[in-house]
Amino acid sequence: MQLFHRAMAISAIALSCSSFALTAVAESTLTLGEAVRATLQHNPQLAGYTFKLNALAGEKQTAALRPGLRVNTDLENVAGSGELSGTKASELTISLSSAIELGGQRDARVNLVTARQQQLASSQRVLTLDVVTAVTQQFIRLLVAQEELTLQEEFHQLLQQTLTSLTRQVQAGGTAESELLRGNAALTRATLALRQASQRVSTERIRLSAFWADTSPDFTAAKADLYGVPSTTTLPALLEKLSNNPDLAFLSAEINVRSAEVRRAQSERRPALEWSAGVRRLQESGDSAVVFGLSMPLGSSGRARGAIATATANQQQAEWDKDATRIQLEAQLIAAYETHQLAVDEVNVLRDQVLPSLKKVMRSTADAFDRGRYSYLELNLAQNQLLNAQQALVEAAARMQETRIELERMIGSTLNEQNIEATP
């Protein structure tokens, strides 16, 4: 089953980025799904989007407002001289005024904020995917550390058994004491390597739990199949799916924002019509009259050219950025695909050919050593060759899973859609 696809399903995002097969686990072990759930609930990077969403909601509410009404009061012919002295010839006008937007400015404002909301949603999806990808990569590092610890434990136990055999041979006079000294030195080095491997597991556990702000993890181990080889997917098929890349989706949202800015600037070419209406009181005659006025600024079309040119240039820049990013992603995808395929081949060769041969060599060398036919140096060489090959397999498996995550992060989906239904 697809482990990272399960993680994406948990986060309600249509992405899946690993081929690990989950197995039955004890309560003290951790699955990737549990790690992702904890991260999505408690990761501080993701929490900030709530405030940004609320801020844009407020901006949209403001953008949707129509022009407000204004109350105007004018008092004329007051405190003059002669016939206009005092207030006997005063004229008091009280009116309401507002504006009529003729260029669709209100819709343009709302559409711009809507585009920014969509951009924020795309940005949130990208960040969520990045965080989930990082959690999965750290999960792999913990699995690798656990595998390394297991190998060091087995190697340490093997050297202890070898040292016991060496001690008997030295006591029987069949082996020089120098061989025993070499065996002790090898065991001491293996003990140090074992402690380092154990410390690395502890460190990687804390680094994983730090994604959900927990520096005292209560799980003892991560559980998944590090060596599960994914099904083959062709490079042309991956390149076709590159259009689903979440970063390209974010850049598309950026283009939409810039397009909305262009429409907003274009809406300013038609000026708003200012109107006013009210009542005027003529103090000298005691009469009243209704007054009405209209005004329109001149030259608005020319004044808007600069804003339109700026917005258009920004839109063109956003489109160029998307095209350039796609080219870079294609190159990255090709490189990641080649690395992934090489890692898959390396896993298959090491697991199916190299390790069986070295295990057979090590067993036959150990039997010959027990019969006194081989020296300790020959046995130690066979043991170290096997350990090195086992470590190489762990490293190749890690590269295989990490590059799979990278590929699926690029195409925005799992490599093998048919495996989705296999997830329980």
Secondary structure, DSSP 4 states (H G I P E B T S, - for coil): --HHHHHHHHTT-S------------TTEE-HHHHHHHHHHH-HHHHTHHHHHHHHHHHHHHHTPPPPPEEEEEEES-S-SGGGSTTTT-EEEEEEEEEE--S-HHHHHHHHHHHHHHHHHHHHHHHHHHHHHHHHHHHHHHHHHHHHHHHHHHHHHHHHHHHHHHHHHHHTTSS-HHHHHHHHHHHHHHHHHHHHHHHHHHHHHHHHHGGGT-SS----EE---TTPPPPP--HHHHHHGGGG-HHHHHHHHHHHHHHHHHHHHHHTTSPPEEEEEEEEEETTTTEEEEEEEEE--S-HHHHHHHHHHHHHHHHHHHHHHHHHHHHHHHHHHHHHHHHHHHHHHHHHHIIIIIHHHHHHHHHHHHHHHHTTSS-HHHHHHHHHHHHHHHHHHHHHHHHHHHHHHHHHHHHTS-S-GGGGGG--
